[in-house]
């Protein structure tokens, strides 16, 4: 009988080194419980923002060579602070867009740097023109570019995971960006409810589920580095025939 080759099992304990899983779990439980009991509590906001900052600290400790991942999470943290002060601030969403572009660069920048720069340049020109001419609400314009950016990151993450199905970092990236998009959908519902385009009763549950998806997404994205603990870069899906 021919022996069947079995793919190596993923060591999730090594993927998520202690004590980080316990820290993430307690923060997530606090966000869920306080989000239900006291959604307007300042303590809840502090825990949320602190949890995002810890994701940035985690990448400094576990992936010291992945500076683009660290920068993207730091910018994400800054955007969260702005939106914690004003949850309809256009600049906060714009900073999130910058973070998504940085994620795209770190995931596929080697192969599609020209396209990424062209997209970023188009976004800058469109925003400047809209500032001068006031063609459409700025929030809608920024969100349009943001949707393209995050869908691109889901695609390139899927490409990476498809080529390396046993790579836990690739799995984390794909799941993380999908949850990120789920969070953004809830945020969009919340914004449209606030502006009376959707029923007002959707506002509170949309805000709750936004963070229900968002915090796990940041944990997973912070584990999507293409650098291992020794700083050795893994193979790129596109260079392995992933298109």
Secondary structure, DSSP 8 states (H G I E B T S, - for coil): -----------HHHHS-TTHHHHHHHHHHHHHHHHHH-TT-HHHHHHHHHHHHHHHHHHHHH-TT-HHHHHHHHHHHHHHHHHHH-TT-HHHHHHHHHHHHHHHHHHHHHHHHHHHHHHHHHHHHHHHHHHHH--S-HHHHHHHHHHHHHHHHHHHHHHHHHH-TT-HHHHHHHHHHHHHHHHHHHHHHHHHHHTTSS-TTHHHHHHHHHHHHHHHHHHHHHT--SB-TT--B---TGGGT--
